Structure formats: C-alpha cells, structure tokens
Amino acid sequence: MRWIRWPIVIAMALGLSCGDDGADPKDGGSALDGDEDNHRTPIDSASSTDDSGEEPSPDSDAPDDSGADPDTAVEADMDGDGYTVSMGDCDDTNARIHPGGREVCNMTDDDCDGEIDEEAWDARTFHVDADGDGYGDWTVVVRNCVMPEGHVTDSTDCNDANPGSFPGAEEICDDEDNDCDGEIDEDAIDPIAYYRDADGDRYGDPATEVFSCDEIVGWILDGTDCDDLLDTVNPGAIEFCDGIDNDCDGEVDTDATFGERTWYRDADGDGHGDAAVTVVSCTPPTGYVWTSTDCDDTEPARYPTAVESCDLIDNDCDDVVDEDGVCLSCDVDYPTPLTRVYAGTAGGDVDGGDAECYLSGYDYSCDDCDVMTMAIGADGEVTGAYRSLGWVVTSGSATVADATALSTTISLSGATPTEPDECEEFSYTVELRVSECEGSLQTDSISFTLSCCGTG
C-alpha cells in the first residue's frame, strides 16, 4: 500500500476541525492521499460535519456535489505520487518525479528542483587527473553521473602533478617515486656509471664501474684509465720514453713526445750506422744503432777502429788506404828486402813441488804439470815482402794458438809425475818459418826443457 503523506492529512484534519460552516474548501486543503490504489478521492462537502456533528445548513458556502464551480474543484494527482502540479510536481505523468524525489542518473529532474542528475544516488565516483597520466588523485573526489573532463575512475596516482609518476611507471633518476611503490629511484632505468679514481688523475678504473642515481663521493664519471695506480698514465697523459703506455692508446713509446733519440741504420752489421738513414724513436728498431760514423754501410770490414788490411780499401774510415805498411807482401813492389827474423831463445829447467812448473826465458801460466801455456814471439819486427809466416812444432807434444802471428802462445803437455819426489823431463822445439817471395825459406827455432817433480 502507499504511504499517506502525513503533512497533508494533518493539514486536512486541522482544516476540518477548525473551519466554520462557511469555510472555503481551499483554505482547508481539498485533497488527501487516497486508498491503497493511490487514487485521489474528492472530499464530499455534504458529508462533512462541524464540531457539533450536525450537517451544514443548506445555505452554507460549501460547494455542492456537482463540482461545477472551478474554484472549489479538487486538483487531480495524475500519477498518484502524492503531489499535484500546484504542489510542485514537474511531471505529473511519472510517479518517480515529484518534489523530494530521488535523483538518479537519467538526464531527468527527478526532484523537481530545476537541476538534472545533481547528487544522484547512483552517481559514480571520479578523481581528478591533473597531470593527464590516466591515474587519479585519491584526495580529490567528484561524484557525478558523467565523468567530468580531466577526471578518471582510478585513484592510485601518488603524485598527480607529475605525469611520469603512476603505478607501473618506469623508475628514473629524478628523486621521485615514479612507480608509486613507496621507494625513490630504486632500480632506475637511467642510472649513471661511476668509477673509482685511486691515483687522482681524474680518470677512473673501468673495472670498478658502479651505477647510481646519486653522486658517489670520490668517484668520477670517466672510466678510461688503463692504470689507476699511476697518475702519469691516463688517456690525457703525454707519452714519453719509459716503457709504459702513458696515454692508454694501446701502444708503448711509439708516439712519445719526450725522450726519443735518433738511431742510424747499420745495414752491414758492423755496429756502426749510416748518418744518412735515421729513425727517431725511444728504442732502436732492428738493424739500427746509436753511432753514425760508418763510412761504408755496405761493407762490414769498413768502420772506425777497424784494423787496416792490405786490400786497397780504407778499412778504418780515416780516408787513408792500406797505411802503416800492411801491404808487406809479394804482391806489392816494395824496395825494402825481408830482414832476418829470429824465433827467440829459451832455456832452463822447471823444478818445483806438486803442480808447480817453471820455465826460464818466457812468461807462462801453469795450472798443472801436464798442461802449461807460455808466450812465444819473434825477436824484432818483420819488414819487407814475403809470402807467409808460421810457427811449426818440430818436437814434443805442443800446440801453437795462432801459428801465423809473430807473437802467440804455445801449450806444452806430457809432464805427469806419478810418484812422490819423481821428476819428469820433456823437450820441445818450435820452428819459425818465413817463406820469401822468390821461394826461399828462412827458419829459426827455439827449444824448451820442461821438468816437473812430484812432492813427497
């Protein structure tokens, strides 16, 4: 059943109880909410009674049952909602629409207050999206039937002033909580690489790379140092001759600025270089030397300090050929004849204890009696032309070190005492032979006696 609107009933009751016989129906309210069918029923003035319970007199001012007087006719409630047009019903054909009606989202003025869908009970909740990132500010709430411009249904934005901050956003280094997880700059996609600079040369060790959104005290952004223990080694350093890659270019001393020197090519390998062919570098390339005094870098027998020989070449680079009588040979016509040469003299006995050896007339060295080395040589200088010169051992067991030299050494062997106080004696003869140009042979010899005694 419909509920009777009590303000109207009370007003009607007050009108009936307080009105006189001549009361105007308009003053007392001419309509009440009806029966359970919610139909309005006009009140019959003939059935009304005054306070005494008597029927009104026929000449009273009450309207008759005909309702012919328009001023006294009861106004109909067409939709049965308890409100007539004169009571403010703005749509008397729809029972949902009347003053005080429930406003819903239907583009209709349900409560007849001149506004449509305001404060509708089924309105949706929206949040302002000030930064336009699709996520709303939970602190700014709007209820409306239609989503206002600049609003969204989401309320999870943690910073509605930053379009880069919303749930699920990529975290970047900006001191903001971009992904709204309560943490700032964690796992950022754009951290900066820092490197330790142990030697303080403003270049860092690439092996110490660390990524961070915040500056690391004592660390730098450059990670190109190839030796972070030496402040003279970094990509900006000057290369100099020290056996180190100072400028970190992967090459050692090849482009040095300081310490280089000039090297000279030694094509013939005689240790002396050609002044016309040079290389400037820290270390000499293969085939180069530091001297530049070679007078002929194609001939290994020609260089300063070389021994002059009879070969029609300036061997010692002094601009003089075959000087100092080096060409005393049969191939050169010298007026000076060959002088007589003597092998020298020697004699005496060796007498001593264990491993002692003595020999008069010449210098010698002896480690043991069975091997003794002594010096021999011709008496005087050999001058004039000759074919050959040589020492020949004619007796005894001996060896000449250089048989063609005027002065050389001879090794004697054979004295090996085996008993205490036993003495052994051996004789040696060495002959000096000089072949003259005409084929004759000059000879001279020296003899030695070696005595070696064991000790008891």
C-alpha positions in Angstrom: 0.0 0.0 0.0 1.1 3.6 -0.5 2.1 5.6 2.5 -0.2 8.6 3.1 1.7 11.8 3.2 1.1 12.8 6.8 1.6 16.6 6.4 -1.3 16.7 4.0 -3.6 14.6 6.2 -2.7 16.6 9.3 -3.4 19.8 7.4 -6.8 18.5 6.3 -7.7 17.4 9.8 -6.8 20.8 11.1 -8.9 22.4 8.4 -12.0 20.3 9.2 -11.8 20.7 12.9 -11.2 24.4 12.9 -13.3 25.5 9.9 -16.8 27.0 10.2 -19.9 26.4 8.2 -18.9 29.0 5.7 -15.3 27.8 5.3 -13.8 27.8 1.8 -12.6 24.4 0.8 -9.4 26.0 -0.5 -8.4 27.0 3.0 -8.6 23.6 4.4 -7.0 21.6 1.6 -9.3 19.9 -0.8 -7.3 16.7 -1.4 -5.9 13.8 0.6 -3.9 10.9 -0.3 -6.4 8.1 -1.2 -6.7 4.5 -0.7 -4.3 1.7 -1.4 -4.8 2.2 -5.1 -3.2 5.6 -4.6 -6.1 7.4 -6.2 -7.1 10.8 -5.0 -10.8 10.9 -3.8 -12.5 14.3 -3.8 -13.9 15.2 -0.4 -17.8 15.5 -0.5 -18.7 18.6 1.3 -22.2 17.2 2.1 -20.6 14.5 4.3 -18.7 17.0 6.3 -19.9 17.9 9.8 -19.0 20.7 12.0 -17.9 20.4 15.6 -21.4 19.6 16.7 -21.8 16.7 14.3 -24.6 18.3 12.5 -24.9 18.6 8.9 -24.3 22.1 7.4 -27.2 24.1 6.5 -28.3 24.2 3.0 -27.4 27.8 2.7 -23.8 27.4 3.8 -20.9 28.4 1.5 -19.7 24.8 0.9 -19.6 23.7 -2.7 -22.2 21.3 -3.9 -21.5 17.8 -5.2 -21.7 18.8 -8.8 -18.2 20.3 -8.7 -19.4 22.8 -11.2 -17.6 25.6 -9.5 -13.9 25.6 -10.8 -12.7 27.4 -7.8 -13.8 24.6 -5.5 -12.9 21.5 -7.6 -10.4 19.0 -6.2 -7.0 19.1 -8.2 -6.2 15.6 -9.6 -2.8 13.8 -8.9 -2.5 12.1 -12.3 0.5 9.9 -11.4 -0.6 9.1 -7.9 2.7 10.2 -6.3 1.1 12.4 -3.7 2.0 15.6 -5.5 -0.1 17.7 -7.9 1.2 20.2 -10.3 0.2 23.0 -7.9 2.3 21.2 -5.2 5.4 21.4 -7.4 5.1 18.1 -9.4 7.1 18.9 -12.5 5.9 15.7 -14.3 2.5 14.5 -13.1 2.6 11.6 -15.5 5.6 9.9 -13.8 5.2 8.8 -10.2 9.0 8.9 -9.7 9.2 12.6 -10.4 8.0 14.9 -7.7 9.4 17.3 -5.1 11.8 15.4 -2.9 12.1 12.6 -5.3 15.2 10.5 -5.5 17.6 12.0 -8.1 19.2 9.3 -10.3 21.4 9.4 -13.4 18.7 9.6 -16.1 19.1 13.1 -17.5 15.8 14.0 -15.7 14.9 16.4 -13.0 13.7 13.7 -10.6 13.2 16.0 -7.5 11.7 19.0 -9.4 14.3 21.4 -8.2 15.3 22.7 -11.6 18.5 20.7 -11.8 19.2 17.5 -13.6 21.0 14.5 -12.1 22.6 16.6 -9.3 23.7 14.5 -6.3 22.2 11.4 -7.9 22.1 8.4 -5.6 23.7 6.2 -8.3 26.3 8.7 -9.3 29.9 7.4 -9.9 33.0 8.4 -8.1 35.7 10.2 -10.2 39.2 11.5 -9.3 40.9 14.4 -10.8 43.8 13.5 -13.2 45.7 16.8 -13.1 48.8 15.5 -14.9 46.9 13.5 -17.6 48.7 10.2 -17.0 45.4 8.2 -16.7 45.8 7.8 -12.9 43.7 10.0 -10.5 44.4 11.7 -7.2 42.6 9.8 -4.4 42.3 13.0 -2.3 40.2 14.9 -4.9 36.9 13.1 -5.3 33.9 14.1 -7.5 30.6 12.2 -7.7 28.8 12.6 -11.0 26.7 10.7 -13.5 29.1 11.5 -16.3 32.9 11.6 -15.9 34.0 15.2 -16.0 36.8 16.3 -18.2 40.2 15.8 -16.6 38.9 13.1 -14.3 39.3 9.3 -14.2 37.9 6.4 -12.1 41.4 5.4 -10.9 42.6 6.8 -7.6 46.1 5.3 -7.3 48.3 8.2 -8.5 50.9 9.1 -5.9 51.9 12.4 -7.5 49.2 13.9 -9.7 51.5 16.8 -10.5 54.0 14.6 -12.3 52.9 12.7 -15.5 55.8 10.4 -15.0 54.7 9.1 -11.7 51.9 6.5 -11.6 51.7 2.8 -10.6 53.7 0.7 -13.1 55.7 3.6 -14.4 59.4 3.1 -15.2 61.6 4.3 -12.3 64.1 7.0 -13.4 66.7 9.1 -11.7 64.7 12.1 -10.7 64.2 11.9 -6.9 60.6 10.9 -7.5 58.7 7.8 -6.7 57.8 7.1 -10.3 56.1 3.7 -9.9 54.3 4.7 -6.6 55.7 1.8 -4.6 57.0 4.0 -1.8 60.6 3.9 -2.9 62.6 6.6 -4.7 64.9 5.9 -7.7 65.2 2.2 -7.0 66.1 0.0 -10.0 66.1 3.1 -12.2 66.4 2.6 -15.9 68.9 5.5 -16.4 71.5 5.4 -13.6 74.9 7.0 -14.1 78.1 5.0 -14.2 80.7 6.0 -11.7 84.4 4.8 -11.5 87.0 4.8 -8.7 90.0 7.2 -9.3 92.6 5.7 -7.0 95.5 7.8 -8.3 93.7 11.1 -8.5 94.4 11.8 -12.2 90.6 12.4 -12.9 90.4 9.2 -14.9 88.7 6.1 -13.4 89.3 2.4 -13.4 86.8 0.7 -15.8 86.9 -2.4 -13.7 85.3 -0.6 -10.7 82.1 0.5 -12.6 79.1 1.2 -10.3 75.7 2.6 -11.4 73.9 5.0 -9.2 71.3 7.8 -9.4 73.2 9.8 -6.7 76.8 11.0 -6.9 79.3 8.8 -5.2 81.8 10.9 -3.3 85.4 10.3 -4.5 84.2 8.6 -7.7 84.1 10.1 -11.2 82.2 9.7 -14.5 85.3 8.9 -16.7 86.3 5.2 -16.8 89.1 5.1 -19.3 92.2 4.9 -17.1 94.4 2.0 -18.2 96.5 2.1 -14.9 94.7 3.6 -11.9 97.8 3.3 -9.8 100.0 5.8 -11.8 98.8 9.4 -12.1 101.1 9.7 -15.2 99.1 7.1 -17.0 95.7 8.1 -18.4 94.2 9.0 -21.8 95.2 12.6 -21.4 98.8 12.0 -20.4 101.9 12.7 -22.6 103.7 9.7 -23.9 107.4 9.6 -23.1 110.1 7.1 -23.3 109.7 4.9 -20.2 108.5 1.6 -21.5 104.9 2.4 -20.4 101.7 3.1 -22.4 101.3 6.6 -20.8 98.4 7.8 -22.9 96.4 4.5 -22.8 96.3 4.1 -26.6 97.5 0.5 -26.6 101.0 1.4 -27.8 104.1 1.8 -25.8 106.5 4.6 -26.6 105.6 4.6 -30.3 104.4 8.2 -30.3 106.4 9.6 -27.4 106.8 13.4 -27.1 109.8 13.3 -24.8 112.9 11.1 -24.5 113.2 10.0 -28.2 116.6 9.9 -29.9 117.9 9.4 -33.4 119.0 6.0 -34.5 121.1 5.1 -37.6 120.8 2.1 -39.9 123.5 -0.5 -39.6 122.9 -2.4 -42.9 126.2 -4.3 -42.8 126.0 -5.3 -39.1 129.4 -3.9 -38.1 128.0 -1.9 -35.2 128.3 1.5 -36.9 125.4 3.3 -38.6 124.8 5.3 -41.7 124.3 9.0 -40.9 122.0 9.4 -43.9 119.4 6.8 -42.8 117.8 7.6 -39.5 114.8 6.8 -37.3 113.6 8.8 -34.3 112.2 6.6 -31.5 112.5 5.6 -27.9 114.2 2.3 -28.7 116.3 1.3 -31.7 114.4 -0.6 -34.4 116.1 -3.8 -35.6 119.2 -3.1 -37.6 119.7 0.4 -36.2 122.5 1.6 -33.8 123.2 4.9 -32.0 126.5 5.7 -33.8 126.6 7.3 -37.2 130.3 7.1 -38.2 130.2 4.3 -40.7 132.0 5.3 -43.9 130.5 2.4 -45.9 127.4 0.7 -44.6 127.5 -2.0 -47.3 131.0 -3.3 -46.2 131.3 -4.9 -42.8 135.1 -4.6 -42.9 134.9 -0.8 -43.1 134.1 1.2 -39.9 136.0 3.4 -37.5 138.5 1.4 -35.3 138.6 -1.4 -37.9 142.1 -3.0 -38.4 143.6 -1.8 -41.7 144.4 -4.6 -44.0 146.1 -4.8 -47.4 143.0 -4.8 -49.6 143.1 -1.4 -51.3 140.2 -0.3 -49.0 140.1 2.4 -46.3 139.1 -0.1 -43.6 139.3 2.3 -40.6 137.4 5.1 -42.3 140.3 7.6 -41.8 140.5 8.4 -45.5 143.9 6.6 -45.9 144.2 3.3 -47.8 146.5 0.5 -46.7 148.5 2.7 -44.3 151.0 1.5 -41.7 152.8 -1.0 -44.0 150.0 -3.5 -44.1 150.9 -4.5 -47.6 154.3 -6.1 -46.9 153.6 -9.0 -49.4 154.9 -10.3 -52.6 152.0 -8.7 -54.4 153.4 -5.2 -53.7 156.7 -4.0 -55.1 158.5 -2.8 -52.1 162.2 -1.9 -52.3 162.9 -3.0 -48.7 164.0 -6.7 -48.6 163.0 -9.1 -45.9 165.1 -8.8 -42.9 166.4 -11.8 -40.9 164.0 -12.9 -38.2 164.7 -14.9 -35.1 162.4 -17.1 -33.2 163.9 -16.0 -29.9 165.7 -18.0 -27.2 164.5 -20.1 -24.2 166.0 -22.5 -21.7 166.1 -23.6 -18.2 164.6 -26.3 -16.1 161.3 -26.5 -14.2 161.8 -27.7 -10.7 159.1 -27.5 -8.0 156.7 -29.2 -5.9 153.2 -30.5 -6.6 151.6 -28.8 -9.6 154.4 -26.3 -9.9 156.1 -25.7 -13.2 159.0 -23.4 -14.1 160.4 -22.4 -17.4 163.1 -19.7 -17.9 163.1 -17.1 -20.6 159.4 -16.6 -21.2 156.2 -15.7 -19.4 153.9 -18.6 -18.8 151.0 -19.9 -16.7 150.6 -23.3 -15.4 147.7 -25.0 -13.6 149.3 -28.4 -13.6 152.5 -30.0 -14.8 150.8 -31.7 -17.7 149.3 -28.5 -19.3 151.4 -25.4 -19.4 150.8 -22.3 -21.6 153.7 -19.9 -22.4 154.2 -16.9 -24.6 156.5 -17.1 -27.7 157.4 -14.5 -30.3 159.9 -13.3 -32.9 162.8 -11.1 -31.9 162.2 -7.8 -33.6 159.8 -6.5 -36.4 159.4 -8.3 -39.7 159.8 -5.9 -42.5 159.9 -6.3 -46.3 157.8 -8.5 -48.6 157.2 -12.2 -48.0 154.7 -14.9 -48.9 153.9 -16.5 -45.5 155.0 -16.7 -41.9 154.3 -19.5 -39.4 155.3 -21.5 -36.3 155.8 -25.2 -36.6 156.2 -27.6 -33.6 159.1 -29.9 -34.6 159.5 -32.0 -31.4 157.5 -32.6 -28.3 153.8 -32.5 -27.7 152.7 -28.9 -28.0 150.1 -26.7 -29.7 150.5 -23.2 -31.0 147.4 -20.9 -30.6 147.9 -18.8 -33.7 150.6 -20.2 -36.0 150.7 -17.2 -38.3 151.1 -14.5 -35.7 154.5 -13.0 -34.8 153.6 -13.2 -31.1 151.4 -16.0 -29.9 151.2 -18.7 -27.2 152.1 -22.4 -27.0 150.7 -25.1 -24.8 153.1 -27.8 -23.6 152.0 -31.2 -22.3 153.4 -34.5 -21.3 155.0 -34.0 -17.9 153.0 -36.1 -15.5 154.9 -37.3 -12.4 153.1 -40.2 -10.7 155.3 -40.8 -7.7 156.4 -38.7 -4.8 159.7 -36.9 -5.5 159.6 -38.3 -9.1 160.7 -35.8 -11.7 159.9 -36.0 -15.4 161.7 -34.0 -18.2 160.4 -33.3 -21.7 162.0 -31.4 -24.6 160.1 -29.2 -27.1 161.2 -27.4 -30.3 159.2 -24.8 -32.2 160.5 -23.5 -35.6 159.6 -20.1 -37.1 159.4 -20.4 -40.9 159.2 -17.3 -43.2 158.7 -18.0 -47.0 160.3 -15.3 -49.1 158.8 -14.1 -52.4 161.4 -15.9 -54.5 160.5 -19.1 -52.9 163.4 -19.4 -50.4 162.6 -20.2 -46.7 164.1 -18.5 -43.7 163.9 -20.6 -40.5 164.8 -20.2 -36.8 163.9 -22.3 -33.8 163.7 -22.3 -30.1 163.9 -25.3 -27.7 162.3 -25.9 -24.3 163.0 -28.3 -21.5 160.2 -28.9 -19.1 160.9 -30.6 -15.7 158.1 -31.4 -13.3 158.5 -33.0 -10.0 156.1 -34.6 -7.6 156.3 -33.8 -3.9 156.7 -36.3 -1.2 
